[in-house]
Amino acid sequence: MRAVRKVIRIDEEKCDGCGECETACAEGAIRVVDGKAKLVKESWCDGLGACLGECPQGAITMEEREADEFVEPPQVMKAHGHGHGHGHGHAGGACPGSAVRRFAAVTAPAAASTEPGDQPPPSRLGHWPVQLMLVPERAPFLAGADLVVCADCVPFAVPDFHERYLAGRAVLVGCPKLDDLGYYREKLEGLLATARPAKVTVLRMEVPCCGGIAHAVIEARDAVLPDLPVEVHVVGVGGGIRSAAV
């Protein structure tokens, strides 16, 4: 059906094909085709404008016109968790807060903070978002990265998680118990094939159900980049880390 609503408009004369808008669009409505960004499916544009501020050339604007009604695309429906309560969107489409961002690298050494009111150690997180369900395959921080794929309970069991695992790395976080492992494998295959990371470190808890995240990474690796080094670190529920090269 058609309705009058807000959708984006791309000025191809201003567009330089950088692809920032494509990675910012969680619905996949924008694609760079022949060096220019294009609205490839207007029914996937939710009209929220998460891509507007990501265009360095100012080539994207919002207009109100007759368009196909918004339909949540299949990849976003999967990312919302198939109704098991692990969704990341909202009623109108993907959350604008999931737009891709990169942060300046922290070079100062982390200082311990032991008293209330002390300055906390600096974050080592270098990008946003981090949820595997939300990170686009073409996110620029993934290209050639030293990649960490982390079960979402791990940071609570590793007290020096930022220093040990985040510094200088890209990270993807997910829950193999609550999320769809079939979708994980599919997403990881596309992500590895596109980004071609230098190395992957998988962080999982020692509980059996957490093994799924390692299996998803290894199966995706074997399917698209069989020579990619993958290392699995198993974290104990009471602390302690065991490592195994794969």
C-alpha positions in Angstrom: 0.0 0.0 0.0 1.0 3.6 -0.5 0.9 6.4 2.0 2.2 9.9 2.5 5.1 9.6 4.9 8.7 10.7 5.5 11.4 8.9 3.5 15.0 9.9 2.7 16.1 11.6 -0.5 19.7 11.2 -1.8 21.3 13.8 -4.0 23.6 11.7 -6.2 25.5 14.8 -7.4 26.7 15.4 -3.9 27.2 11.7 -3.0 30.8 10.5 -3.2 30.0 6.9 -2.5 31.8 6.7 0.9 29.2 4.2 2.2 28.7 5.8 5.7 25.0 6.0 5.1 24.8 2.3 4.2 26.4 1.2 7.4 24.2 3.6 9.4 21.0 2.1 7.9 20.1 -0.9 10.1 17.2 -1.8 7.7 19.4 -2.1 4.7 17.3 0.4 2.6 20.5 2.1 1.3 23.1 0.5 -0.9 26.1 1.9 -2.7 25.6 1.0 -6.4 28.1 2.0 -9.1 29.8 4.5 -6.7 26.6 6.2 -5.6 24.3 5.7 -2.6 20.8 4.7 -3.6 17.5 4.1 -1.7 17.1 0.6 -3.0 13.8 -0.2 -1.2 11.7 2.7 0.1 9.4 0.4 2.1 12.5 -0.4 4.3 13.1 3.3 5.0 11.5 4.0 8.4 11.8 7.8 8.1 13.7 8.2 11.3 16.8 9.6 9.6 19.6 7.7 11.4 21.6 8.1 8.2 21.3 11.9 7.8 24.0 12.8 10.2 26.4 10.2 8.9 26.7 11.7 5.4 29.9 13.9 5.2 28.7 15.5 2.0 25.2 16.4 3.2 23.7 14.4 0.3 20.8 13.0 2.3 17.7 14.9 3.3 14.3 13.9 4.5 11.2 14.5 2.4 7.5 13.8 2.9 5.9 12.2 -0.1 3.8 9.3 -1.3 5.7 6.1 -0.8 5.3 2.4 0.0 4.3 1.9 3.6 7.1 0.9 6.0 7.6 -2.8 6.3 10.2 -4.1 8.7 12.8 -6.0 6.6 13.5 -9.7 7.3 17.1 -9.0 8.7 15.7 -6.6 11.3 12.9 -9.0 12.3 15.7 -11.6 12.9 17.7 -9.1 14.9 14.7 -8.4 17.1 15.1 -12.0 18.4 12.0 -13.8 17.1 10.0 -12.7 20.1 12.2 -14.2 22.9 12.8 -10.8 24.5 16.2 -10.1 23.1 15.0 -7.4 20.6 17.0 -4.3 19.9 14.6 -2.1 18.0 11.4 -0.1 18.6 7.9 0.0 17.2 8.8 2.4 14.4 11.8 0.5 13.1 15.5 0.3 14.1 16.8 2.4 16.9 18.6 5.6 15.8 21.1 4.8 18.6 22.4 1.8 16.6 24.1 4.1 14.0 27.7 3.1 13.4 30.3 5.2 15.3 34.0 5.0 15.8 35.9 6.5 18.9 39.4 7.9 19.2 41.9 5.3 20.5 42.8 5.7 24.2 46.6 5.7 24.6 46.9 6.7 28.3 47.4 3.8 30.7 44.4 2.7 32.7 44.6 3.8 36.3 42.9 1.7 39.0 39.9 3.2 40.7 39.3 1.9 44.2 37.5 4.8 46.0 34.0 6.2 45.4 34.4 9.3 43.3 37.7 8.3 41.8 38.2 8.8 38.1 37.3 5.4 36.4 39.8 3.8 34.0 39.4 4.9 30.4 37.1 2.8 28.2 38.9 0.8 25.5 35.8 0.4 23.3 36.6 1.8 19.9 33.2 1.6 18.1 29.4 1.4 18.4 27.2 -0.7 18.1 28.6 -3.9 19.6 25.6 -6.3 19.4 26.2 -8.9 16.7 22.5 -8.4 15.7 23.0 -4.7 15.0 26.5 -4.4 13.5 26.4 -4.0 9.7 28.6 -6.4 7.7 30.2 -3.4 6.0 30.9 -1.5 9.3 34.3 0.2 8.6 35.7 -0.8 12.0 35.5 -4.5 11.1 37.7 -4.3 7.9 40.9 -6.2 8.6 40.3 -6.0 12.3 41.6 -8.1 15.2 38.1 -9.2 16.1 36.6 -10.4 19.4 33.3 -12.3 19.3 32.1 -12.3 22.9 29.3 -14.0 24.8 27.5 -11.2 26.6 28.1 -12.7 30.1 31.9 -12.7 29.7 32.6 -9.1 30.7 31.0 -9.6 34.1 33.4 -12.5 34.8 36.6 -10.9 33.5 37.5 -7.9 35.8 40.1 -6.5 33.4 38.0 -7.1 30.3 38.7 -3.7 28.7 42.5 -3.9 29.0 42.7 -7.6 28.3 40.4 -7.9 25.3 39.1 -4.5 24.0 42.3 -2.4 23.5 42.9 -2.1 19.7 40.2 -4.6 18.8 36.7 -4.6 17.3 34.1 -6.5 19.3 30.8 -8.3 18.6 28.6 -9.4 21.5 25.8 -11.9 21.5 24.0 -14.6 23.6 24.1 -18.1 22.1 21.4 -19.3 24.5 18.8 -16.6 23.8 19.5 -15.6 20.2 19.1 -17.5 16.9 22.3 -19.4 16.2 21.3 -20.1 12.6 21.1 -16.3 12.1 24.4 -15.9 13.9 26.1 -18.3 11.4 24.5 -16.5 8.4 25.4 -13.1 9.7 29.0 -14.1 10.6 29.5 -15.7 7.2 28.6 -12.4 5.4 30.6 -10.4 7.9 33.8 -12.5 7.6 33.6 -12.6 3.9 33.1 -8.8 3.7 35.4 -7.6 6.5 38.1 -10.3 6.2 39.4 -9.8 9.7 43.1 -10.6 10.5 42.2 -12.8 13.5 39.1 -13.8 15.6 39.1 -14.4 19.4 36.0 -16.0 20.7 35.1 -15.5 24.4 32.6 -17.9 25.9 31.6 -18.9 29.4 32.3 -22.5 30.6 28.6 -23.4 30.8 27.7 -25.9 27.9 25.0 -23.6 26.4 27.6 -21.0 25.7 29.5 -23.2 23.3 27.2 -22.3 20.5 28.9 -18.9 19.9 32.2 -20.6 19.3 30.6 -23.2 17.0 28.9 -20.4 15.0 32.2 -18.6 14.5 34.1 -21.7 13.5 31.4 -22.9 11.1 31.3 -19.5 9.5 35.1 -19.3 9.3 35.2 -22.8 7.7 32.6 -21.8 5.1 34.2 -18.5 3.9 37.7 -18.0 5.3 39.2 -21.4 6.2 42.7 -20.0 6.8 41.4 -17.3 9.3 43.1 -17.8 12.7 40.4 -18.4 15.4 41.2 -18.7 19.1 38.6 -19.7 21.8 39.0 -18.5 25.4 36.8 -20.3 27.9 35.9 -18.2 31.0 35.0 -19.8 34.3 31.9 -18.6 36.1 34.1 -18.0 39.1 36.9 -16.4 37.1 39.9 -17.8 35.4 40.6 -18.2 31.6 41.6 -21.2 29.5 42.7 -20.8 25.9 42.6 -23.2 23.0 43.7 -22.5 19.4 41.3 -23.7 16.7 
